[in-house]
Amino acid sequence: MACLLVAAVSNESHAVDAVGRLLLFVSVSRATDGQPVTGLGLDNFRISSSVGSVLDPTLAVVSEVEWEPGTGEPSGCYRLSIDRGRSDLGSSGADPAWIPGESYAFGVQVRVFETHTLDGQLVEVPVDFGQTVVQLISLGT
């Protein structure tokens, strides 16, 4: 198992905003040599929230960006979009929303998998791990 270095910052922006989603920007590199970890997708990322089931946040989108636009060179930097799920407490049936100006804390975990054969079936086994925490402020849109 190898350690991954994970850093995350808010990607919320007044100019560009995904309605109903909070945005994070995450960098993933290997602790052994600093090389970017490229080619990751939604299954490689997990989030936790300081308010857990009250918000029931889920990752909706993970996309990797290039080092320079148009080069096709993956960077190991990812845009994450977080949806707010329905609360188990006092659900009114209305779509839940992030509160404008509210601060939210998230744990972000990254896992890299290897494929192994177990009892004749292919299984994905996590072999590299890293995590961080990040706090962001919702713009409320």
Sequence and secondary structure as in RCSB ss.txt:
>XXXX:A:sequence
MACLLVAAVSNESHAVDAVGRLLLFVSVSRATDGQPVTGLGLDNFRISSSVGSVLDPTLAVVSEVEWEPGTGEPS
GCYRLSIDRGRSDLGSSGADPAWIPGESYAFGVQVRVFETHTLDGQLVEVPVDFGQTVVQLISLGT
>XXXX:A:secstr
 EEEEEEEEE   SSS  TTEEEEEEEEEETTT  B  S  GGGEEEEETTGGGT EEEEEEEEEESSTTS  EE
EEEEEEEEE   SSS  SS     TT EEEEEEEEEEEEEEEETTEEEEEEEEEEEEEEEEE    
